[in-house]
């Protein structure tokens, strides 16, 4: 009779393990979503946007983080040799 009592337990364990794995995966998803929400504009998107807007080439790009914000600092060079710097907010793509 002990074998019959153990059988339901053995069948039940894989279900518990699968649910625990699904719960841990679900718990990790919001963190990934928050990271995506913070960086609405990627560095590549910012570079393309600025190059088209200013008709210049980005020659240097760096990311600055502070106060919970991410800003891309992009140095531009145009055909006439002018060099200048713009800042792009990673959250909304606004150019400063």
C-alpha positions as CSV (number, residue, x, y, z in Angstrom):
1,X,0.0,0.0,0.0
2,X,2.9,2.4,0.5
3,X,3.7,2.3,-3.2
4,X,0.2,3.5,-4.0
5,X,0.5,6.5,-1.7
6,X,3.8,7.5,-3.2
7,X,2.5,7.4,-6.8
8,X,0.4,10.5,-6.6
9,X,3.2,12.4,-5.0
10,X,5.6,11.4,-7.8
11,X,3.1,12.5,-10.4
12,X,2.5,15.8,-8.7
13,X,6.2,16.9,-8.4
14,X,6.8,17.7,-12.1
15,X,3.7,20.0,-12.0
16,X,5.0,21.9,-9.0
17,X,8.5,22.2,-10.6
18,X,7.0,23.5,-13.9
19,X,4.9,26.0,-12.1
20,X,7.8,27.2,-10.0
21,X,9.9,27.7,-13.2
22,X,7.1,29.6,-14.9
23,X,6.7,31.8,-11.8
24,X,10.4,32.6,-11.8
25,X,10.3,33.4,-15.5
26,X,7.2,35.6,-15.1
27,X,8.9,37.5,-12.2
28,X,11.9,38.2,-14.3
29,X,9.9,39.6,-17.3
30,X,8.9,42.9,-15.8
31,X,12.5,43.8,-15.1
32,X,13.3,43.3,-18.8
33,X,10.3,45.3,-19.8
34,X,11.3,48.2,-17.5
35,X,14.7,48.3,-19.1
36,X,13.2,48.4,-22.6
37,X,10.8,51.1,-21.5
38,X,13.6,53.3,-20.2
39,X,15.6,53.1,-23.4
40,X,12.9,54.0,-25.9
41,X,15.6,55.2,-28.3
42,X,18.7,53.0,-28.9
43,X,22.1,54.5,-29.6
44,X,21.8,53.3,-33.2
45,X,18.4,55.0,-33.6
46,X,19.8,58.2,-32.1
47,X,22.8,58.3,-34.5
48,X,20.6,57.7,-37.6
49,X,18.1,60.3,-36.5
50,X,20.7,63.0,-35.8
51,X,22.7,62.3,-39.0
52,X,19.5,62.7,-41.1
53,X,18.3,65.8,-39.2
54,X,21.6,67.7,-39.3
55,X,23.0,66.2,-42.6
56,X,26.2,65.4,-40.8
57,X,28.2,62.3,-39.8
58,X,28.5,61.2,-36.2
59,X,32.2,60.8,-35.4
60,X,31.9,60.1,-31.7
61,X,29.2,58.7,-29.6
62,X,29.0,58.0,-25.9
63,X,26.3,57.3,-23.3
64,X,26.0,59.3,-20.1
65,X,23.8,58.1,-17.2
66,X,22.8,60.1,-14.2
67,X,19.7,60.9,-12.1
68,X,18.0,57.9,-13.5
69,X,18.3,59.2,-17.1
70,X,20.3,58.1,-20.1
71,X,21.6,60.6,-22.6
72,X,23.5,60.0,-25.8
73,X,26.2,62.5,-26.4
74,X,27.0,62.7,-30.2
75,X,29.7,64.6,-31.9
76,X,28.9,65.6,-35.5
77,X,31.0,66.6,-38.5
78,X,29.5,68.1,-41.6
79,X,30.9,68.4,-45.2
80,X,32.2,71.9,-44.6
81,X,34.2,70.7,-41.6
82,X,32.0,72.1,-38.8
83,X,32.1,70.0,-35.6
84,X,29.5,70.2,-32.9
85,X,27.9,68.1,-30.1
86,X,24.2,67.3,-29.5
87,X,22.6,65.4,-26.7
88,X,19.7,62.9,-27.3
89,X,17.5,61.8,-24.4
90,X,17.2,58.0,-24.6
91,X,13.7,58.0,-23.1
92,X,12.0,60.1,-25.7
93,X,14.5,60.9,-28.4
94,X,14.4,64.7,-27.8
95,X,17.5,66.5,-29.1
96,X,19.1,69.0,-26.7
